[in-house]
Amino acid sequence: MSSEKIKKTASVDDGALNLIVILLIACILIVVITGVYFIVSHANQPVNDDDKNDVAAGANGDLPFRVQIDTPSFVDNNCPIIESINSEYAIIVDATDSEILATRRGTQMIYPASMTKVMTLIVVVENLKSEAALNDVITISIPRGEHSGYGFEMDEKLTVEDLLYASILQSDGVACIELAKYIAGSEAQFVKLMNEKAAELGLGKSTLFQNCSGLHHNYHYSTPYDMAVIMAYAMENPLCAKVLTAIKYNPSDNFRPGQGSTFWHKFIHNHLDDGDIQPQNATIIAGKTGLTEKETSGHCIVSYAKGADGHYYVSVTAKAKSWSANVDDILYLFNAYVK
């Protein structure tokens, strides 16, 4: 064999060897990246496998407060655009007829703030292991900071039921986080359940949660339409509806015994004067307020009303500049579109 042929053969062999080395390196990188992804994605899993199995058991109908509810959806039959209101975003729907009555940027992104807590309520209630679980006692382990709407202190004790009412009536973020840890082991794992529920309701493309209390995050968002779906769904669950419609709640003796504490519904008690302020043809029976910085969520409210016609209605208003302006918008929506 000539020296020239030998050189060509060696060159071919070196090229093949280099290709093999490159492929081996690529395979090793794929294995390493896959391993890192697996570790990171499972880092926040609850440490108790029994708890994870209990949460998953709800799919088999083993959880007492998980009831069969049709996913709400609302059709736009050339509905009018809402003009004369203070809120930048709004929608009103007839939940009985599954129809959008009027909208103003109703499918555009908003920061839901504490309206988030309606979804938190749903996920907690649907994943309670038993009716007796409502009486389980939880010790507050989170510093009050800016999270607590009521003012819970470290080491105070409340039942699961107490915390459900505190999260909605008092918009208490500490209550939400303690419930999240109780259900899923951590807030991060609980948020996964929230987003799974949003996907189950068909909202996965337009709603995303990053926490269970509604604290501002650039990627914690929803739409007025989606919040109407979440509220309508919650009101079909008897326990969720019981919590959302309560004007006040007296917590168990586990909490500050002998002090006669009361949780008041911030929306109905504070802004509707215990329900005395009402639209003409409907009665607002439930709702959840929300507020972060005005440049993000502004003042927002999702409210639920029963009309004089027997139908149920949901309104969502977002990014108003004050509570009074927001309440004016709600009254206007029900007066204008509920006949």
C-alpha positions in Angstrom: 0.0 0.0 0.0 1.4 3.4 -1.0 2.1 6.0 1.7 -0.6 8.2 0.2 -3.2 5.5 0.6 -2.0 4.9 4.2 -2.4 8.6 5.0 -6.0 8.6 3.6 -6.9 5.5 5.6 -5.5 7.0 8.7 -7.4 10.2 8.1 -10.7 8.3 7.7 -10.1 6.3 10.9 -9.3 9.5 12.8 -12.5 11.1 11.5 -14.6 8.1 12.6 -12.9 8.1 16.0 -13.6 11.8 16.5 -17.3 11.2 15.5 -17.6 8.4 18.1 -16.0 10.5 20.8 -18.5 13.4 20.0 -21.4 11.0 20.2 -20.3 9.6 23.5 -19.9 13.1 25.0 -23.4 14.0 23.7 -24.8 10.9 25.3 -23.1 11.6 28.6 -24.4 15.2 28.6 -28.0 14.0 27.9 -27.8 11.6 30.8 -26.4 14.3 33.1 -29.0 16.9 32.1 -31.8 14.4 32.5 -30.6 13.5 36.0 -30.4 17.1 37.1 -33.9 17.8 35.7 -35.3 14.8 37.6 -33.6 15.9 40.9 -34.8 19.6 40.6 -38.3 18.7 39.5 -38.8 16.4 42.5 -37.0 18.6 45.1 -40.3 20.0 46.5 -42.2 16.8 46.7 -43.8 16.1 50.1 -41.6 13.9 52.3 -44.6 11.7 53.3 -45.6 9.3 50.6 -48.8 8.5 52.4 -49.8 12.1 52.1 -49.2 12.1 48.4 -51.2 8.9 48.0 -54.0 10.5 50.0 -54.2 13.5 47.7 -54.1 11.3 44.6 -56.9 9.2 46.1 -59.4 11.9 45.4 -59.4 10.9 41.8 -61.0 7.7 42.9 -63.7 9.4 44.8 -62.2 8.7 48.3 -62.2 12.3 49.4 -65.5 13.4 51.0 -65.7 17.0 49.8 -64.8 16.3 46.2 -68.1 16.3 44.4 -68.9 15.8 40.7 -69.2 19.3 39.2 -69.6 20.1 35.5 -66.9 22.6 34.5 -68.5 26.0 34.0 -68.1 27.7 30.6 -69.7 30.9 29.3 -70.6 31.7 25.7 -70.2 35.1 24.2 -73.4 35.7 22.1 -72.3 39.1 20.7 -72.4 40.6 24.2 -72.0 44.3 24.7 -68.7 46.0 25.7 -68.8 47.6 29.2 -68.0 51.3 28.9 -69.1 53.3 31.9 -67.1 51.8 34.8 -64.0 52.7 36.8 -62.4 49.2 36.6 -60.0 48.6 33.6 -61.2 45.0 33.3 -64.6 43.5 34.0 -67.0 40.7 33.1 -70.5 39.7 34.1 -71.9 36.2 33.3 -75.2 34.4 33.8 -73.9 31.2 35.4 -77.3 29.5 35.1 -77.5 30.1 31.3 -73.7 29.8 30.8 -73.7 33.1 29.0 -71.5 36.2 29.0 -73.7 39.2 29.5 -71.1 41.9 29.0 -67.4 42.3 29.1 -64.5 44.8 29.2 -61.2 43.1 28.3 -62.6 40.1 29.9 -60.2 37.6 28.5 -57.1 39.8 28.9 -54.4 39.1 31.6 -54.9 40.5 35.1 -53.1 40.0 38.4 -55.8 38.3 40.5 -54.3 39.2 43.9 -56.3 37.7 46.8 -59.0 36.5 44.4 -56.5 33.7 44.1 -57.8 32.4 47.5 -61.0 31.1 45.9 -58.8 28.6 44.0 -56.9 27.9 47.3 -60.2 27.1 49.0 -61.2 24.7 46.2 -58.0 22.8 46.3 -58.0 22.5 50.1 -61.6 21.4 50.3 -61.3 18.9 47.5 -58.3 17.3 49.1 -59.4 16.9 52.7 -59.1 13.3 53.7 -62.2 13.1 55.8 -64.9 15.2 57.4 -63.1 14.8 60.7 -60.1 16.6 59.1 -62.0 19.9 59.5 -61.3 19.5 63.3 -57.5 18.8 62.9 -55.5 21.4 64.8 -52.8 23.4 63.1 -50.2 25.4 64.9 -49.2 28.7 63.2 -45.5 28.4 62.3 -45.2 31.5 60.0 -44.3 35.0 61.3 -47.2 37.3 60.7 -45.4 39.8 58.5 -47.6 41.1 55.7 -49.4 37.8 55.1 -51.9 37.8 57.9 -55.1 39.6 57.3 -56.3 38.9 60.9 -53.0 39.0 62.8 -52.2 35.5 63.7 -49.2 35.0 65.9 -46.6 32.2 66.0 -47.7 29.1 67.9 -51.4 30.0 67.9 -53.7 27.0 67.3 -56.6 26.9 64.9 -58.5 24.1 63.2 -58.5 23.4 59.5 -62.1 24.8 59.4 -61.0 27.9 61.3 -58.3 28.5 58.7 -60.6 28.0 55.8 -62.9 30.8 57.0 -59.9 33.0 57.9 -58.5 32.6 54.4 -61.7 33.8 52.7 -63.4 36.1 55.2 -60.2 37.8 56.5 -58.2 37.2 53.4 -55.5 35.8 55.6 -52.3 34.6 53.8 -50.9 32.8 56.8 -54.0 30.7 56.9 -53.6 29.9 53.2 -50.0 28.8 53.6 -50.7 26.7 56.7 -53.5 25.0 54.8 -51.2 24.4 51.8 -48.6 22.8 54.0 -51.3 20.7 55.7 -52.6 19.4 52.3 -49.5 19.0 50.2 -46.4 19.2 52.5 -45.3 22.6 51.1 -46.7 25.7 49.4 -44.7 24.9 46.3 -46.3 21.4 46.0 -49.8 22.9 46.8 -49.4 25.4 43.9 -48.8 22.5 41.6 -52.2 21.2 42.6 -53.7 24.6 42.0 -52.3 24.7 38.5 -53.5 21.2 37.8 -57.0 22.2 38.9 -56.8 25.2 36.6 -55.9 22.9 33.7 -58.7 20.6 34.7 -61.1 23.5 34.4 -59.7 24.3 31.0 -57.8 27.4 32.1 -54.3 26.2 31.8 -53.3 28.6 29.0 -54.6 31.8 30.6 -54.2 31.2 34.4 -51.0 30.4 36.2 -50.4 30.5 40.0 -47.1 31.0 41.8 -48.4 31.1 45.4 -51.6 30.3 47.3 -52.3 33.7 48.7 -52.2 36.1 45.7 -49.0 37.9 46.5 -47.7 39.7 43.4 -45.5 37.8 41.0 -45.0 38.7 37.3 -46.0 35.1 36.3 -49.0 34.8 38.7 -51.9 35.8 36.5 -55.4 35.0 35.3 -58.3 36.7 33.4 -61.7 38.1 34.5 -63.3 35.2 32.5 -61.2 32.6 34.3 -61.9 34.0 37.7 -65.6 33.9 36.9 -65.2 30.2 36.0 -63.3 29.5 39.3 -66.0 31.3 41.4 -68.9 29.6 39.7 -67.2 26.2 40.2 -66.5 26.9 43.9 -70.1 27.8 44.5 -71.2 24.4 43.2 -69.2 22.8 46.1 -71.4 22.9 49.2 -68.5 23.4 51.7 -66.8 26.1 49.5 -70.2 27.8 49.1 -70.7 27.7 52.9 -67.4 29.4 53.5 -67.8 32.0 50.7 -71.3 33.1 51.8 -70.6 33.4 55.6 -70.7 37.0 56.8 -69.0 36.1 60.0 -67.4 33.1 61.7 -66.5 32.4 65.3 -63.3 30.2 65.5 -63.0 27.2 67.7 -61.9 27.4 71.4 -58.4 26.4 70.2 -57.8 30.0 69.1 -57.4 32.6 71.8 -59.8 30.9 74.3 -62.1 33.2 76.1 -61.6 36.2 73.9 -64.6 35.8 71.7 -62.8 36.3 68.4 -64.8 36.8 65.2 -63.7 36.6 61.5 -65.8 39.1 59.5 -66.3 38.9 55.7 -64.2 41.8 54.4 -66.3 42.2 51.3 -69.9 41.6 52.5 -69.3 43.1 56.0 -67.0 46.0 55.2 -68.0 47.0 51.6 -71.6 45.9 51.4 -72.6 46.9 55.0 -73.5 43.3 56.0 -75.4 42.9 52.7 -77.5 46.1 53.1 -75.9 47.6 50.0 -77.3 45.6 47.1 -78.2 46.0 43.4 -81.9 46.3 42.4 -82.6 42.9 40.9 -80.1 40.7 42.6 -78.6 39.8 46.0 -74.9 39.5 46.3 -74.3 36.5 48.5 -70.5 35.8 48.1 -67.3 37.4 47.0 -63.6 37.8 47.4 -61.6 41.0 47.2 -58.1 41.4 46.0 -55.5 44.2 46.1 -51.8 44.5 45.5 -50.0 47.6 44.3 -52.2 49.8 42.1 -49.8 49.4 39.2 -50.4 45.6 39.3 -53.8 44.3 40.4 -55.4 47.5 41.7 -58.6 46.9 43.5 -60.5 43.8 42.3 -63.5 41.7 43.3 -65.1 38.5 42.2 -68.7 38.5 43.4 -71.6 36.0 43.1 -75.3 37.0 43.2 -78.7 35.4 43.0 -81.1 37.3 40.7 -84.7 38.0 41.2 -85.3 35.7 38.2 -83.7 32.7 40.1 -80.5 32.8 38.0 -77.0 33.0 39.5 -74.6 35.6 38.3 -70.8 36.2 38.6 -69.1 39.5 38.1 -65.4 40.2 38.1 -63.9 43.7 38.2 -60.2 44.4 38.3 -57.8 47.3 38.5 -60.0 50.0 40.0 -58.4 52.8 41.9 -60.4 52.5 45.1 -62.8 50.1 46.9 -65.7 52.5 46.6 -65.1 52.8 42.8 -65.0 49.0 42.6 -68.2 48.5 44.5 -69.9 51.1 42.3 -68.8 49.1 39.3 -70.3 45.9 40.7 -73.6 47.5 41.5 -73.7 49.1 38.0 -73.0 45.7 36.3 -75.8 43.9 38.2 -78.2 46.7 37.7 -77.5 47.1 34.0 -77.4 43.4 33.0 -79.6 41.5 35.5 -83.2 42.1 34.6 
